[in-house]
Amino acid sequence: MDIPQWFVLVGLLLLLMGLTAPAIKRIPVTTAIIYLAVGIILCPSVLGLFHINPIENAKALELLTEVAVLISLFAAGVKMPVPVSLERWQSPFRLAFLGMAVSVGLVAAFAHLALGLSLGAAVLLGAIIAPTDPVLATDVQVRHPGDRDHLRFTLTSEAGMNDGSAFPFVMLGLGLLGVHDLGRGGDDWILYDVFWATAAGLGIGVLGGYLLARLAAPHYQQAGKPGVLGDFLGLGLICVVYGTCLHLSAWGFLGVFAAAVTLRQTEHALVGATPEREFKLQSEILGDDTNEVGTRSLSEASLIFKEHLERLSEVLLILLIGGTLFLDSWSWPAVGLAFFLFFVARPLSVFISFLGTNTPWRIRCLSGWFGVRGIGSLYYLAYAIQQGIDDTVALQLTHFTLIIVTLSIIVHGMSVKPLIKRFWTERGVLA
């Protein structure tokens, strides 16, 4: 399939989804399943119209997934409730860092001991598939800046942070495979990959978001709807923060999410917000034309455009996932690892993370299930391949990652709407 055909395919799929949007909202599956089904139908094992080799096209796949994750992280960050409180953020921090370490460890142990992968490949695989996805998990994420639901907040902020917190484990796996210097006894890994890169990423993001909010505040206090300007400033912040992080060997994903959160928090402090304002902003984002207030902050103005880009990247990348699959790509070890991740590693890591907290058990159970894997895992896979890992290891990791992401889209995509609907119905809240 050449480039013109790709444009036609994506365009037709977008038109179809737009024209059938009301009906699609009523079906008990996510849109990601529909995109995946189309990709599988077009893949080599069915119609054979196109095929993507993730190893040969790792550079392009890394770039596409990188952009998609960055946009999604920014959109998630500006929807975080304000103000920030240590009590409210305790659970997401535990999930993003402690839960990440537990999940990587469990997956690595299973892959090494049960599936026979080398220790380095097992750790790297654990780091690739452990992060939850900020792109595909839209049904369980914060929907608008005024959304204060505990479950959605926890899952969204976790997904925003763990795409960065997974990076130290990616580098550990690469080091054990001999393509990254860990230092004597792992000293360099602990000092630079764990502490420096994490702290610097958060610091650069906080500083970038704060400075832009201060610079933009006078304009947005006087302007009505800023339109394109807000989009440019939001994209500019993403690029500056991410580029600075890369230059200083810091985790850019953490930086972009921190920048978005800080931008909104700072604007909230400078401009002020009320429950009425948040409701009006919610109406605007959801398409209520009766809203006459207009957005008066950069974070609010750039959100709608970012979410549209996010949805477009979702269509393209899930089609690509479908186009990578052959029938012989499936194997019982990959399926077994997927179910170990879904039913053992993820729930256990969540329960351990919530030890000592007053988090309701229903939230713990739902958080333990809704660990959607997707675009972030594809990025880490492509990144690892680009670092020069052995071809045999690259092939192993590719098969495992693609099958796990595919099964996650299917299993979580079929269960998320019914479970969430029941959850909010029982609480007397409209989902």
Secondary structure, DSSP 8 states (H G I E B T S, - for coil): --HHHHHHHHHHHHHHHHHTHHHHHHSSS-HHHHHHHHHHHHSTTTT-S----TTTTHHHHHHHHHHHHHHHHHHHHTTS-SS--HHHHHHHHIIIIIIHHHHHHHHHHHHHHTS---HHHHHHHHHHHSS--TTT-GGGS--STT---HHHHHHHHHHHHHHHHTHHHHHHHHHHTTSS---GGGHHIIIIIIIIHHHHHHHHHHHHHHHHHHHHHHHHHH-S--THHHHHHHHHHHHHHHHHHHHTT--HHHHHHHHHHHHHHHHHHHH---HHHHHHHHHHHTT-TT--S---SHHHHHHHHHHHHHHHHHHHHHHHHHHT--GGG--HHHHHHHHHIIIIIHHHHHHHHTTTS---HHHHHHHHH-----HHHHHHHHHHHHTT--HHHHHHHHHHHHHHHHHHHHHHHHHHHHHHHHHHHHTT---
